[in-house]
Amino acid sequence: MKERRCRKIARRLQLLSHPVRLRIVTELRKKEACVSELQAVLDRPQPYISQQLCVLRQAGIVACRKEGQFVYYRLVDPFVEQLVDDIVIQ
């Protein structure tokens, strides 16, 4: 495997090593969600959830769309989706 690919994979794994980010990705694996929905499931403050979503969005793991006053997030990285599927299933 080339070093560039290894670095890209290592970066994703590093991002997912954060427990809350991993929980967010696990939830988004099921369906897209807005911050308030994630807040209810994760029992964390809204600013904290938003901060973690920003990190995931900047890394290209999640994307968002705006609908009225709400911003909905979805998982867009197929590598991360497969990785989380493998982890959660076991």
C-alpha positions as CSV (number, residue, x, y, z in Angstrom):
1,M,0.0,0.0,0.0
2,K,1.3,3.4,-0.9
3,E,2.2,5.8,1.9
4,R,-0.3,8.5,0.8
5,R,-3.2,6.0,1.1
6,C,-1.9,4.8,4.4
7,R,-1.9,8.4,5.7
8,K,-5.4,9.0,4.5
9,I,-6.7,5.8,6.2
10,A,-4.7,6.7,9.4
11,R,-6.3,10.1,9.4
12,R,-9.8,8.6,9.2
13,L,-9.1,6.1,12.0
14,Q,-7.7,9.0,14.1
15,L,-10.9,10.9,13.6
16,L,-13.0,7.9,14.5
17,S,-11.0,7.1,17.6
18,H,-12.9,9.9,19.4
19,P,-15.8,8.2,21.1
20,V,-18.4,10.9,20.4
21,R,-17.4,11.2,16.7
22,L,-17.7,7.4,16.4
23,R,-21.2,7.5,18.0
24,I,-22.2,10.3,15.6
25,V,-21.0,8.3,12.6
26,T,-22.7,5.2,13.9
27,E,-26.0,7.2,14.1
28,L,-25.6,8.7,10.7
29,R,-25.0,5.3,9.3
30,K,-28.6,4.5,10.1
31,K,-30.1,7.8,8.6
32,E,-29.4,11.4,8.2
33,A,-30.0,13.6,11.3
34,C,-30.0,17.2,12.5
35,V,-28.0,18.3,15.5
36,S,-31.1,18.3,17.8
37,E,-31.8,14.6,16.9
38,L,-28.1,13.7,17.6
39,Q,-28.2,15.7,20.8
40,A,-31.2,13.7,22.1
41,V,-29.5,10.3,21.2
42,L,-26.1,11.2,22.5
43,D,-27.1,13.3,25.5
44,R,-24.5,15.9,24.8
45,P,-24.8,19.7,24.5
46,Q,-25.6,21.2,21.1
47,P,-22.4,23.2,20.7
48,Y,-20.3,20.0,21.4
49,I,-22.2,18.0,18.8
50,S,-21.9,20.8,16.3
51,Q,-18.1,21.0,17.0
52,Q,-17.7,17.3,16.3
53,L,-19.8,17.5,13.2
54,C,-17.6,20.3,11.9
55,V,-14.5,18.2,12.4
56,L,-16.2,15.3,10.5
57,R,-17.4,17.6,7.7
58,Q,-14.0,19.2,7.2
59,A,-12.5,15.7,6.9
60,G,-15.1,14.8,4.2
61,I,-16.7,12.1,6.3
62,V,-20.1,13.7,6.5
63,A,-21.9,16.3,4.4
64,C,-24.9,18.5,5.2
65,R,-28.0,20.0,3.6
66,K,-30.1,22.8,4.9
67,E,-33.9,22.5,5.1
68,G,-35.6,25.5,6.6
69,Q,-33.9,26.2,9.9
70,F,-32.4,22.7,10.2
71,V,-29.2,21.3,8.9
72,Y,-29.2,17.6,8.2
73,Y,-26.0,15.6,8.2
74,R,-25.3,12.3,6.4
75,L,-22.4,10.0,6.1
76,V,-20.7,10.3,2.7
77,D,-17.4,8.5,3.1
78,P,-17.9,4.9,1.8
79,F,-14.7,3.7,3.5
80,V,-15.8,5.0,6.9
81,E,-19.3,3.6,6.3
82,Q,-17.9,0.1,5.6
83,L,-15.5,0.3,8.5
84,V,-18.3,1.2,10.9
85,D,-20.5,-1.5,9.5
86,D,-17.7,-4.0,10.2
87,I,-17.2,-2.7,13.7
88,V,-20.9,-2.5,14.7
89,I,-21.9,-5.9,13.2
90,Q,-19.3,-7.7,15.3
